[in-house]
Amino acid sequence: MTTFIQPSPLTLLLDGSPFNFQPHNRGNQRFIIRRRWRCLASEQPHRQQRPQPSKSAQQPKRRNKKSLTDSERGIDPVGFLTKHGITNKAFAQFLRERYKSVKDLKDEILRRHINFKDMASGYEILGMHRNVQHRVDFMDWAPGARYCSLVGDFNGWSPTENCAREGHFGHDDYGYWFIVLEDKLKEGEKPDELYFQQYNYVDDYDKGDSGVTIEEIIKRMEDEYWEPGEDRFINSRYEKAAKLYEQIFGPNGPQTEDELEELADAETRYKAWKEQHKDDPPSNLPPFDVIDNGKEYDIFNIVDDPVWREKIRAKKPPLAYWLETRKGRKAWLKKYFPGIPHGSKYRVYFNTPGGPLERVPAWATYVIPDAEGMQAFAIHWEPPPDSMYKWKNIPPKVPKSLRIYECHIGICGSEPKISSFNEFIAKVLPHVKESGYNAIQLFGVIEHKDYFTAGYRATNLYATSSRYGTPDDFKRVVDEAHGLGLLVLLDIVHSYAAADEMVGLSLFDGSNDCYFHTGKRGHHKYWGTRMFKYGDVDVLHYLLSNLNWWVEEYQIDGFQFHSLSSMMYTHNGFATFTGDMEEYCNQYVDKDALMYLILANEILHVLHPNIITIAEDSTVYPGLCEPTSQGGLGFDYYVNLSASEMWLNFIENVPDDKWNMTKIVSTLIGHRTNADKMLLYAENHNQSISGGQSFAEILFGEINQSSDSMDSFYRGLSILKIIKLITFTIGAPAYLNFMGNEFGHPKRIEFPTPSNNFSFLLANRCWDLLENEVHCNLLSFDKEMMKLDENESVLSRGLPNIHHVNNATLVISYIRGPLLFIFNFHPTNSYERYSVGVDEAGEYKVVLNTDEVKFSGQGLIKNNQYLQRTISKRVDSFRNCLEVPLPSRSAQVYKLIRILRI
């Protein structure tokens, strides 16, 4: 007997690549029958065993494509070291071993999952999901549990009513539990005639209520789909079997099993049948034949009839008729009560060796973490189709430069309370757009029990915080932002998790090693949080699916991975780094965490090519933004955390005339090899929370026009503006500003804690400050900075030419494209004709001046001084220079508007 296998475009591995994913819409899969078929000759039980050929005889028979080597595919585990001329044998060996470990990990994953998209799509089956067969399916992972059930207000919190079935119908060998919640039949209604009756709940929910019966659909299928004579064997199912039986045994064949003699193998019977019918007309022969030339092959060449092949290809399965048998939502509501209604409260119940436990499901998408002192619970979110949020806008294209506005939903309002998603949409989004930013970055959105942690001790990674609104409200935030042309980035915390047991993942199934490491390694050294076990495939399944979930469900455009040093080192980053390469490959490095980051970047960038990933790592691990094929971790950007620390140290501890210009430049440029992948900010939310102060609060605090110390006030304004301008323009392609700092918000942030009697007084943003002239002028200056990049593409122009750094005069100057930037940090010295070299001879015009009156400056540069012409004088290794006025604590941006040929 010959078995034909139809090759499918859904192959797991193609040309050595494991990223040949299934189509997202699984209903549109097509199976293509190629001209040359792959065929296996199956062996019958009674067939005589042939002698097995030797290995040497087996190997050359197959005509498979030669698999490409890593070098042929452009993979080099130490490629970025060679690129940057870094020589360190220990680190190079570490990269090679890590690459092998990643390959082994991928092989282990592919033994459990069909491909990596399946690995990162666990949310499609885990958690609570409506099934088309009038039921709700629930699945969760708890390998340490002995019994699992769902409890909630829908079943009176009974731990026995809705439980997993015994054996493999209820859980598998990996610890995944499966529970079915059947919809309840209404009184007077009869069960469905079809056992597998399906319903349209959401998609096409208005279809299926036409009143057409199943019998009518089947009859129409038989009339329209089957060609004449094709349904003969359907109407008489035993006719074909009887004819085949007669062909094999003749008209008087055996009637019982005892009379049945030993049958020849399929190949012998086929050859005998072929010899017997060699003189038959072609119409009686099958439209294909097997060519093996008498050789022992597992794979044969097939010759088929082109007409028959095209006919088979054109034939589509009658799925449309089957889908038409589905009934609509109205029919379902008429017949059934939902097994778990929308808005129901529930938890998962486990019986463990340590006793019974009730937990919030790990894959829950809507959670109330602290309901007035009561135990946390999940909420089943299944709104009716007419109430579900419908997307209106498409995500904008990724810009060449990022101007990111960092936000927190809860503190976005002016009132001392927790603000909502809707308030954020109404107040903040229009302000962000008007201010000239092209992206927002949200932190504190993922569900967390303790509000004072600002969202960094996440408890439920698949849920948006219920403090701000419903999941659909957050969808509206993203959609409205996209409508304004703003990308939406999410601050994701996969480096650790909250240690809370009642609502989080700690001791989820009663065991200490479910999601996290045991012992000291499972706890953060200083923060008391739990550390994920990145070497476990099921934990990777949870975390990778979480990343994909936010993109698929909420259309998030990118992630900033928070505090990578906490996960990449067993000392959680709390160690002294000297810059020695061996510090990045010693015994304190968590290789499993690095492999998770590699997988996360590879999968995200393959599934979503326009995704943005940002690494926040205080140790600046080598290869953060290098391709994974070259030994890197694959991030698009990394955060320069040293810049804000430097500015804070200068402002608080260093006299103004002692600021070091060389240190400013070297800190802002960072590692020049990766400067084109850097994200810079003068200050983010870290400077304003956790007992800190914003730069505005340190420099000038509350603005009081009647104050006698106006010198101190103007000092603070001037320093703040030049700090922001040089940080924005000196080199990084991405810039970030925290909400309120664009207009010099003078107050820090204090979340409600016992130490402040749970006060919300400082847990907000004072938008009414914009009515003050000074704050309004600071906002105008920030807008001009954003407009400068929008008009001149400052951030995307590549690295600047920093040609003038003078620690004596405290002046910095650099060229970026047609723009010349000059900064005078000196607190008292102003210069009437300061010489700065330029590359091009010509006329330069001031396009931005921090000392303008409209920016609350003193206006020391007059309008007739805005246009400057070069003179032929060698300065800063250039043949031409400008002699410009340069007031103290000010900065000017000149643009080349006319080139002079000398």
C-alpha positions in Angstrom: 0.0 0.0 0.0 1.3 3.5 -0.8 0.7 6.4 1.5 0.9 9.9 0.0 1.9 12.9 2.2 0.9 16.3 0.9 3.7 18.9 1.6 2.3 21.9 3.4 3.5 25.5 3.5 3.2 25.3 7.3 6.5 23.4 7.5 8.3 23.8 10.9 11.8 24.2 9.6 12.5 25.6 6.1 16.1 26.0 4.9 17.3 25.7 8.5 15.1 28.5 9.8 12.8 27.8 12.7 10.7 30.9 12.1 8.5 29.6 9.3 5.3 30.4 11.3 1.8 29.4 10.7 -0.5 32.0 9.3 -2.2 34.1 12.0 -5.6 33.3 10.7 -5.7 29.6 11.1 -8.9 29.3 9.2 -7.2 30.3 5.9 -4.6 27.5 5.8 -4.0 25.9 2.3 -2.4 22.6 1.6 -0.5 22.7 -1.7 0.0 19.5 -3.7 3.2 19.8 -5.7 4.0 18.2 -9.0 6.6 15.9 -7.4 5.0 14.2 -4.4 6.7 12.9 -1.4 5.5 9.3 -0.9 6.1 6.7 1.8 5.7 3.0 1.2 4.1 1.7 4.4 4.8 -1.8 5.4 2.0 -4.3 6.1 2.1 -6.5 9.3 2.5 -9.8 7.4 5.2 -8.5 5.0 8.5 -10.4 5.2 11.4 -8.4 6.6 14.0 -7.4 4.1 17.6 -7.2 5.1 18.5 -3.6 6.2 21.0 -1.9 4.0 24.1 -0.5 5.6 24.4 3.1 6.7 26.8 3.8 3.9 24.2 2.6 1.4 21.4 4.6 3.1 23.1 7.9 3.3 23.6 8.9 -0.3 20.1 7.9 -1.4 18.3 11.0 -0.2 18.6 14.1 -2.4 18.0 16.6 0.3 19.3 20.2 0.1 22.6 20.6 1.7 22.1 22.4 5.1 23.8 25.7 5.3 26.4 26.2 7.9 26.2 29.1 10.4 28.9 31.1 8.5 27.0 30.6 5.2 23.8 32.0 7.0 25.8 35.0 8.3 25.9 33.8 11.9 29.0 34.5 13.9 28.7 34.0 17.7 31.6 36.5 18.3 30.8 38.7 15.3 30.4 42.0 17.1 33.7 41.5 19.0 35.5 41.2 15.6 33.5 44.2 14.3 34.7 46.5 17.2 38.2 45.0 17.5 37.6 43.6 21.0 39.9 40.8 22.0 39.1 38.8 25.1 39.4 35.1 25.0 37.3 34.4 28.0 34.4 36.5 26.8 34.6 35.1 23.3 34.5 31.6 24.6 31.5 32.6 26.8 29.7 33.8 23.6 30.4 30.6 21.8 29.1 28.5 24.7 26.1 30.7 25.0 25.3 30.3 21.3 25.4 26.5 21.6 23.2 26.8 24.7 20.7 28.9 22.8 20.6 26.3 20.0 20.0 23.5 22.5 17.2 25.6 24.1 15.6 26.1 20.8 15.7 22.4 20.1 14.1 21.7 23.5 11.4 24.3 22.7 10.6 22.8 19.3 10.2 19.4 20.9 7.3 20.9 22.9 5.9 23.4 20.4 5.3 23.3 16.7 7.3 26.5 16.2 8.3 29.7 18.0 5.1 31.5 17.3 3.2 28.7 19.1 5.7 29.1 21.9 4.9 32.8 22.2 1.1 32.4 21.8 0.2 30.6 25.0 -2.5 33.2 25.7 -4.6 31.6 22.9 -5.3 28.5 25.0 -4.2 29.4 28.6 -6.5 31.4 30.8 -10.2 31.7 30.2 -11.5 31.4 26.6 -14.9 31.1 25.0 -15.2 27.9 23.0 -17.5 27.8 19.9 -19.3 24.8 21.4 -21.3 26.6 24.0 -18.7 26.4 26.7 -15.8 28.2 28.3 -12.4 26.5 28.6 -9.9 27.3 31.3 -6.3 26.3 31.4 -3.4 27.1 33.8 0.0 25.7 34.7 0.5 24.4 38.2 2.8 21.4 38.2 2.9 21.1 42.0 -0.9 20.8 42.4 -2.8 17.6 42.9 -6.3 18.9 42.2 -7.6 22.0 40.4 -11.0 23.7 40.2 -12.5 27.1 39.6 -14.3 28.9 42.3 -16.3 32.1 42.0 -19.6 33.9 42.4 -20.9 32.0 39.4 -20.8 28.7 41.4 -21.1 29.9 45.0 -17.3 29.6 45.4 -17.6 25.8 45.5 -14.3 24.0 45.0 -16.0 20.8 43.7 -18.5 22.0 41.1 -16.2 23.0 38.3 -13.0 20.9 38.6 -10.6 19.3 36.2 -11.3 15.7 35.1 -9.2 12.9 36.3 -6.3 11.6 34.2 -5.1 13.2 31.0 -8.5 14.7 30.3 -7.9 17.1 33.1 -4.1 17.6 33.2 -1.0 16.6 31.3 2.4 15.4 32.3 3.8 19.0 32.3 1.4 20.3 34.9 -1.2 22.1 32.7 -4.7 21.8 34.1 -7.8 21.9 31.9 -11.3 22.8 33.1 -14.5 23.0 31.0 -17.4 25.3 32.1 -20.5 24.2 30.2 -23.1 26.8 29.4 -26.4 26.0 31.3 -29.4 25.1 29.3 -32.4 27.4 30.0 -35.6 25.9 31.3 -37.8 24.6 28.6 -35.1 24.5 26.0 -33.9 21.2 24.4 -30.3 20.3 23.8 -28.8 20.8 20.4 -29.5 18.2 17.8 -25.8 18.1 16.8 -23.4 17.1 19.6 -20.8 19.4 18.2 -23.1 22.3 17.5 -21.2 25.6 17.3 -22.1 29.2 17.8 -20.9 32.6 16.7 -20.4 34.6 19.9 -18.3 37.5 18.6 -17.1 37.1 15.0 -20.1 37.1 12.7 -22.3 37.0 15.7 -25.2 38.3 13.6 -25.0 35.3 11.3 -26.6 31.9 11.8 -29.9 33.2 13.0 -31.6 32.9 9.6 -33.7 29.9 10.6 -32.2 27.6 8.0 -32.0 24.0 9.3 -29.0 21.7 9.2 -30.8 19.3 6.9 -31.3 22.1 4.4 -27.6 23.0 4.5 -26.5 19.4 4.0 -28.9 18.9 1.1 -27.6 22.1 -0.5 -24.1 21.0 0.0 -24.8 17.7 -1.8 -26.5 19.5 -4.6 -23.9 22.2 -5.1 -20.6 20.7 -4.0 -20.5 17.1 -5.2 -20.2 16.5 -8.9 -22.5 13.9 -10.5 -21.5 10.4 -9.2 -19.2 11.7 -6.5 -21.7 11.3 -3.8 -22.4 7.7 -4.8 -20.0 6.2 -2.2 -21.4 8.6 0.5 -25.0 7.3 -0.1 -23.8 3.7 -0.2 -20.8 3.6 2.1 -20.2 -0.1 1.8 -20.2 -0.3 -2.0 -16.6 0.7 -2.4 -15.4 -1.7 0.4 -17.4 -4.5 -1.1 -15.9 -4.0 -4.5 -12.4 -3.8 -3.1 -13.1 -7.0 -1.1 -14.2 -8.7 -4.3 -11.1 -7.6 -6.2 -8.8 -9.0 -3.6 -10.6 -12.3 -2.8 -12.9 -12.9 -5.7 -16.7 -13.5 -5.6 -16.4 -16.4 -3.2 -13.9 -15.0 -0.7 -13.5 -15.9 3.0 -16.5 -15.0 5.2 -14.8 -15.3 8.6 -11.4 -14.4 10.1 -10.5 -18.0 10.4 -10.9 -18.5 6.7 -8.7 -15.5 5.9 -5.3 -16.6 4.5 -2.0 -14.7 4.8 -2.0 -11.7 2.5 0.9 -10.6 0.3 2.4 -7.2 1.1 1.1 -4.1 -0.6 3.9 -3.8 -3.1 3.5 -7.3 -4.3 -0.3 -6.9 -4.6 0.1 -3.7 -6.5 2.5 -5.2 -9.0 0.2 -8.1 -9.6 -2.8 -5.9 -10.1 -0.8 -3.7 -12.5 0.2 -6.8 -14.5 -3.3 -8.0 -14.6 -4.7 -4.7 -15.9 -1.8 -3.7 -18.2 -4.1 -3.9 -21.3 -7.0 -1.9 -19.7 -7.9 1.5 -21.2 -6.3 4.5 -19.5 -9.6 5.5 -18.0 -9.7 2.5 -15.7 -6.1 3.1 -14.4 -5.2 5.4 -11.5 -4.0 8.9 -12.5 -0.6 8.3 -11.0 2.1 5.7 -10.7 5.2 5.0 -8.5 8.6 4.9 -10.1 11.2 3.1 -8.0 13.4 1.4 -10.6 13.6 -1.6 -8.4 15.7 0.2 -5.8 15.1 0.3 -2.0 13.9 3.9 -1.5 11.8 5.4 1.3 11.0 8.4 -1.0 9.7 7.7 -4.5 9.1 9.9 -7.6 5.5 10.2 -8.6 4.2 10.7 -12.1 0.7 12.1 -12.1 -1.9 13.3 -14.6 -1.8 17.1 -15.0 -5.5 17.4 -15.6 -6.3 15.3 -12.5 -3.8 17.3 -10.5 -5.4 20.7 -11.4 -8.8 19.3 -10.7 -7.7 18.2 -7.2 -6.0 21.6 -6.6 -9.2 23.5 -7.6 -11.3 21.4 -5.3 -11.8 23.2 -2.0 -13.1 21.4 1.1 -16.8 22.1 2.0 -15.8 24.2 5.1 -18.2 27.0 4.1 -21.1 24.7 4.5 -19.8 23.5 7.8 -19.4 27.0 9.1 -22.9 27.8 7.9 -24.2 25.3 10.4 -23.0 27.6 13.2 -25.8 29.4 15.0 -25.8 33.0 15.9 -25.4 34.8 19.2 -29.2 35.3 19.5 -29.8 31.5 19.3 -27.2 31.0 22.0 -28.7 33.5 24.3 -32.1 32.1 23.8 -31.0 28.6 24.6 -28.2 28.9 27.3 -27.1 30.8 30.3 -23.3 31.5 30.2 -21.3 29.0 32.3 -19.5 32.0 33.7 -21.1 35.4 32.9 -19.3 38.5 31.9 -18.0 40.3 35.0 -17.9 37.2 37.2 -15.4 37.1 40.0 -13.3 33.9 40.2 -10.1 32.3 41.5 -8.4 29.0 40.8 -8.4 26.5 43.6 -5.6 24.0 44.1 -5.2 21.1 46.4 -1.4 20.8 47.1 0.8 18.7 49.4 0.8 21.7 51.8 -3.0 22.1 51.8 -5.7 23.9 49.8 -4.9 27.2 48.1 -6.9 29.8 46.2 -4.9 31.9 43.7 -5.6 34.5 41.0 -4.9 32.7 37.7 -1.5 33.5 36.2 -3.0 34.2 32.8 -5.9 36.4 34.1 -6.5 39.5 32.0 -8.5 41.6 34.4 -7.7 41.5 38.2 -8.8 43.3 41.3 -5.7 42.9 43.4 -6.9 44.5 46.6 -10.7 44.9 47.0 -11.1 46.8 50.2 -8.9 44.4 52.2 -10.6 41.3 50.7 -8.6 38.6 48.9 -7.8 39.4 45.3 -9.8 37.9 42.5 -9.9 37.9 38.7 -12.8 39.1 36.6 -14.0 37.3 33.6 -14.0 39.9 30.8 -16.3 38.8 28.0 -18.4 41.8 27.0 -21.1 41.4 24.3 -20.0 42.3 20.8 -21.8 45.6 20.6 -20.0 46.7 23.8 -16.5 45.5 22.8 -14.0 48.1 21.8 -13.5 48.3 18.1 -10.1 49.6 16.8 -10.4 52.7 14.7 -6.8 53.7 13.9 -3.7 51.9 12.6 -0.3 52.2 14.3 1.9 55.0 12.8 5.1 54.2 11.0 8.2 54.0 13.2 10.1 57.3 12.9 13.8 57.6 12.3 14.2 59.3 15.7 12.2 58.8 18.9 11.0 61.7 21.0 9.4 59.9 23.9 7.1 61.3 26.5 7.2 59.1 29.6 3.8 58.9 31.5 2.1 57.4 34.5 -1.6 57.1 34.2 -2.4 57.3 37.9 -0.7 60.7 38.5 -1.6 62.3 35.2 -4.4 64.4 36.7 -4.3 67.6 38.7 -6.5 66.4 41.5 -5.0 64.4 44.4 -6.4 61.0 43.4 -5.8 58.1 41.1 -6.5 59.2 37.5 -8.1 57.0 34.9 -7.4 56.0 31.4 -10.2 58.3 30.1 -8.7 61.3 32.0 -5.3 60.5 30.4 -6.9 60.5 27.0 -8.7 63.8 27.5 -5.8 65.7 29.2 -2.4 64.2 28.4 -2.6 62.8 24.9 -3.5 66.2 23.2 -0.7 67.9 25.2 1.8 65.3 24.1 0.9 65.8 20.5 0.9 69.6 20.7 4.3 69.5 22.4 5.9 67.7 19.4 6.7 64.3 20.8 6.1 61.2 18.6 5.9 58.4 21.2 4.6 57.9 24.7 6.1 55.4 27.2 3.8 54.1 29.9 5.0 52.6 33.2 2.8 51.3 36.0 0.1 50.0 33.5 0.6 46.3 34.3 -1.4 45.1 37.3 0.3 45.5 40.7 -1.0 45.3 44.2 0.9 48.0 45.8 0.3 51.4 44.2 3.3 53.0 45.9 5.7 50.8 43.9 4.7 52.8 40.7 4.0 49.4 39.0 7.4 47.9 39.3 6.3 45.1 41.5 3.9 43.5 39.0 1.6 40.8 40.2 -0.4 39.9 37.1 1.6 40.3 33.9 -1.4 39.8 31.5 -3.7 42.4 33.1 -3.9 46.2 32.9 -4.2 47.9 36.3 -7.9 47.9 37.3 -7.3 51.2 39.2 -7.3 53.1 35.9 -10.2 51.4 34.1 -11.1 48.3 32.1 -9.1 46.5 29.4 -11.2 48.2 26.8 -10.4 51.6 28.3 -6.7 50.9 27.8 -7.3 49.8 24.2 -8.9 53.2 23.7 -5.7 54.9 25.1 -3.6 53.0 22.6 -6.0 53.6 19.7 -6.3 57.4 20.4 -2.6 57.7 20.7 -2.2 56.0 17.3 -4.8 58.3 15.9 -2.6 61.2 16.9 0.4 59.7 15.3 2.0 58.6 18.6 3.7 55.3 19.2 2.9 53.5 22.4 5.8 51.9 24.3 5.3 49.9 27.5 7.7 49.6 30.4 7.8 45.9 30.9 9.1 44.2 34.1 10.3 40.7 33.4 13.4 41.0 35.5 11.6 40.2 38.7 8.0 40.0 40.1 6.2 40.8 43.3 6.6 38.4 46.2 2.9 38.5 47.0 1.4 35.1 47.3 -2.3 35.9 47.3 -2.4 37.8 44.0 1.0 37.2 42.4 3.0 34.2 41.2 5.0 33.5 44.3 4.2 29.9 45.7 1.5 29.8 43.0 1.0 26.1 43.2 2.3 25.7 46.7 5.8 24.9 45.6 8.7 27.4 45.8 10.1 26.6 42.4 7.1 27.0 40.0 8.0 30.3 38.3 11.0 31.3 40.4 14.3 29.9 41.6 14.4 28.4 45.1 16.7 29.6 47.9 18.5 32.9 47.8 18.7 33.0 44.1 14.9 33.2 43.9 14.9 36.5 45.8 16.2 39.8 44.9 19.2 40.7 47.1 17.7 44.1 48.2 14.2 44.6 46.9 12.5 41.5 48.3 11.1 40.5 44.9 11.1 37.1 43.3 13.5 36.1 40.5 12.2 34.2 37.5 13.6 30.8 36.5 14.5 31.6 32.9 15.9 28.2 32.2 12.5 26.5 32.5 10.7 26.1 29.2 7.3 26.7 30.8 8.4 29.9 32.4 9.8 31.0 29.0 6.4 30.1 27.5 4.7 32.4 30.0 7.1 35.3 29.6 7.5 35.2 25.8 3.7 34.8 25.4 3.3 37.9 27.6 5.3 40.0 25.3 3.4 38.8 22.3 0.1 39.3 24.2 0.6 43.0 24.7 1.3 43.5 21.0 -1.5 41.3 19.7 -4.2 42.3 22.2 -3.4 46.0 22.8 -1.3 46.8 19.7 1.7 48.0 21.7 4.5 49.3 19.5 7.5 48.4 21.7 8.9 47.7 25.1 11.5 49.1 27.5 12.9 46.1 29.4 13.2 47.4 33.0 16.3 46.8 35.2 18.1 44.1 33.1 21.0 44.1 35.5 18.7 42.6 38.1 18.1 39.5 36.0 21.5 39.2 34.2 23.5 38.8 37.3 23.0 36.6 40.4 24.1 39.6 42.5 21.3 41.6 40.8 23.7 44.2 39.5 24.7 45.4 43.0 28.4 45.0 42.5 31.3 47.2 41.5 32.1 47.1 37.7 35.5 48.1 36.6 34.9 47.6 32.9 36.9 44.3 32.7 35.2 42.0 30.1 35.5 39.0 32.4 32.9 40.7 34.7 30.4 40.0 31.9 31.1 36.3 31.7 32.1 35.1 35.2 30.2 32.9 37.6 27.8 35.7 38.6 26.3 36.0 35.1 22.9 34.3 34.6 23.3 32.7 31.2 19.6 31.6 31.2 18.5 35.2 31.5 20.6 36.3 28.6 19.2 33.5 26.5 15.7 34.6 27.4 16.5 38.1 26.2 17.9 36.7 22.9 14.8 34.7 22.3 12.5 37.6 23.2 14.2 39.9 20.7 14.4 37.3 18.0 10.7 36.3 18.3 9.4 39.8 18.7 11.3 41.1 15.6 10.2 38.2 13.5 6.6 38.2 14.5 6.4 42.1 14.5 9.1 43.6 12.3 8.3 47.1 13.4 8.6 46.4 17.1 10.9 48.6 19.2 12.9 47.1 22.1 14.8 49.2 24.6 17.3 47.9 27.2 17.6 49.5 30.5 20.9 48.1 31.9 23.1 50.0 34.3 26.1 47.8 33.4 25.8 48.4 29.6 26.4 44.7 28.8 28.5 44.2 25.7 26.4 43.6 22.6 23.1 44.9 24.0 22.2 46.4 20.6 24.1 44.0 18.4 22.2 41.5 16.2 21.7 38.1 17.9 23.3 36.5 14.8 26.5 38.3 15.7 26.6 37.4 19.4 24.5 40.4 20.6 21.2 40.5 22.6 19.2 42.1 19.7 17.8 45.3 21.3 17.1 48.4 19.2 18.1 50.9 21.8 19.8 51.0 25.2 19.3 53.7 27.9 22.3 55.8 29.0 21.6 55.9 32.7 24.8 57.7 33.5 23.7 61.0 32.0 21.0 61.8 34.5 23.3 60.7 37.4 26.0 63.1 36.1 23.6 66.0 35.8 22.2 65.4 39.3 25.7 65.3 40.8 26.7 68.5 39.1 23.6 70.4 40.2 23.7 69.3 43.8 27.4 68.9 44.5 29.7 70.8 42.0 30.0 74.6 41.9 28.9 76.0 38.6 32.4 77.2 37.6 33.9 73.7 38.3 31.8 71.7 35.8 33.9 69.5 33.7 33.1 69.8 30.0 35.1 66.7 29.0 33.1 64.6 31.4 29.9 66.0 30.1 30.7 65.1 26.5 32.1 61.7 27.3 29.1 60.8 29.5 26.5 61.9 27.0 28.3 60.2 24.1 28.7 57.0 26.1 30.2 54.1 24.2 30.8 55.6 20.8 30.5 52.2 19.1 26.9 52.1 20.2 26.1 55.8 20.3 23.7 55.4 17.3 21.6 53.0 19.4 21.4 55.2 22.6 18.4 56.7 24.3 19.2 59.8 26.4 17.3 61.8 28.9 18.3 64.6 31.3 15.8 63.2 33.9 13.1 60.7 33.9 10.6 59.6 36.6 13.4 58.2 38.8 14.6 61.7 39.7 11.2 62.7 41.0 10.1 59.6 43.0 11.5 57.5 45.8 12.4 60.5 47.8 14.1 62.4 45.0 13.5 65.8 43.5 13.1 67.0 39.9 15.8 69.2 38.5 13.3 72.1 38.5 12.6 71.6 42.2 16.4 71.6 43.0 17.3 74.6 40.8 14.5 77.1 41.4 11.5 75.3 43.2 8.3 77.3 43.5 8.3 80.4 41.3 7.8 83.5 43.3 8.1 86.7 41.3 8.4 88.8 44.4 11.4 87.0 45.6 14.6 89.0 46.1 16.8 86.2 44.8 16.1 86.6 41.1 19.7 85.7 40.3 19.2 82.3 41.7 15.9 82.0 39.8 17.5 82.9 36.4 20.4 80.6 37.2 18.1 77.7 37.6 16.1 78.5 34.4 19.3 78.9 32.3 21.0 75.7 33.6 17.8 73.7 33.0 17.5 74.8 29.4 21.1 74.2 28.4 21.1 70.8 30.1 18.0 69.7 28.1 19.3 71.1 24.8 22.7 69.5 24.9 21.2 66.2 26.1 18.7 66.3 23.3 21.0 67.2 20.5 24.5 65.8 21.2 24.2 62.4 19.6 21.5 59.9 20.6 18.7 59.0 18.1 16.2 58.7 20.9 15.3 61.2 23.7 12.9 60.8 26.6 11.2 63.3 28.9 9.1 62.6 31.9 5.6 64.0 32.2 5.7 67.6 33.5 9.4 68.2 33.2 8.9 69.9 29.9 7.5 72.9 31.7 9.7 72.6 34.8 7.3 70.9 37.2 8.6 72.0 40.6 7.3 69.3 42.8 8.5 65.7 43.4 6.2 62.7 43.3 5.1 60.9 46.5 2.8 57.9 46.1 0.5 57.3 49.1 2.3 55.3 51.8 2.0 54.9 55.6 4.8 57.4 56.0 2.6 60.2 54.5 -0.7 58.9 55.8 -1.6 57.6 52.4 -1.8 61.2 51.0 -2.3 61.8 47.3 -1.2 65.5 47.6 2.0 64.9 45.7 0.8 62.0 43.5 -0.3 64.2 40.6 0.9 66.7 38.0 0.0 70.5 38.4 -1.1 71.3 34.9 -2.4 74.7 36.1 1.2 75.8 36.3 1.0 76.4 32.6 -1.0 79.5 33.3 2.2 80.9 34.9 4.3 82.8 32.3 7.6 81.1 33.3 6.4 77.6 33.1 4.6 78.4 29.8 7.9 79.8 28.4 9.7 76.6 29.4 7.1 74.6 27.6 7.6 76.8 24.5 11.3 76.1 24.6 10.7 72.4 24.9 8.4 72.6 21.9 11.1 74.5 19.9 13.5 71.6 20.6 11.1 69.1 19.3 10.4 71.2 16.3 14.1 71.5 15.6 14.3 67.7 15.3 11.1 67.5 13.2 12.4 70.2 10.8 16.1 69.4 10.7 16.2 65.7 11.6 18.8 66.4 14.3 18.5 63.0 16.1 18.7 60.9 13.0 21.7 62.6 11.4 24.3 60.3 12.8 27.0 61.1 15.3 28.1 64.8 15.7 31.5 66.2 15.1 32.5 67.4 18.5 35.3 69.8 17.7 35.4 72.3 20.6 35.6 71.2 24.3 37.2 73.8 26.5 37.4 73.2 30.3 38.8 76.7 30.9 36.1 78.7 29.2 33.4 76.0 29.9 32.3 76.0 26.3 31.3 73.1 24.1 30.6 73.2 20.4 29.8 70.5 17.8 28.4 70.2 14.3 25.6 68.0 13.3 24.6 68.2 9.7 24.0 71.9 8.7 23.6 72.9 12.4 26.3 74.3 14.7 25.6 74.0 18.5 27.5 76.2 20.9 27.1 76.0 24.7 28.5 78.3 27.3 28.2 76.8 30.8 30.2 79.5 32.5 28.2 81.1 35.4 29.6 84.6 34.9 31.8 85.0 31.8 30.1 86.2 28.6 32.0 86.5 25.3 31.3 89.2 22.7 33.3 87.5 19.9 34.0 83.9 20.8 35.8 82.0 18.0 34.4 78.6 17.0 35.7 76.6 14.0 33.3 75.5 11.2 33.6 73.1 8.3 31.8 75.1 5.7 32.4 78.8 4.9 29.2 80.7 4.6 26.4 82.5 6.5 25.0 81.0 9.7 21.8 82.1 11.3 20.6 81.5 14.9 17.5 79.2 14.8 17.3 78.5 18.6 18.6 80.6 21.5 18.1 79.6 25.1 18.5 83.2 26.2 15.6 84.6 24.3 13.0 86.6 26.3 10.2 84.4 25.1 12.0 81.5 26.9 12.4 83.6 30.1 15.9 84.5 29.1 17.6 87.9 29.3 17.7 88.6 25.5 21.4 89.6 25.5 21.8 88.7 21.8 20.2 91.2 19.6 18.3 90.5 16.4 21.1 92.0 14.2 23.5 89.5 15.7 21.5 86.5 14.7 23.1 86.3 11.2 26.9 85.6 11.3 29.4 85.2 8.4 32.5 83.1 8.6 36.0 84.5 8.5 39.1 82.8 7.2 40.9 81.9 10.3 42.1 78.4 11.4 40.3 77.4 14.6 39.6 73.9 16.0 41.5 72.4 13.0 39.1 74.1 10.6 40.1 76.8 8.0 37.1 78.9 8.8 35.5 80.1 12.0 32.6 82.1 13.4 33.1 84.9 16.0 29.8 84.9 17.9 28.3 86.6 20.9 28.1 84.0 23.7 26.3 85.1 26.9 26.9 83.1 30.1 24.8 80.1 30.8 23.3 80.1 27.4 23.3 78.0 24.2 22.7 78.9 20.5 22.0 76.7 17.5 23.2 78.1 14.2 22.1 76.8 10.8 24.2 77.1 7.6 21.8 79.0 5.2 24.3 80.0 2.5 27.6 78.5 1.4 30.4 80.8 0.3 32.9 79.5 -2.2 36.4 80.8 -1.5 
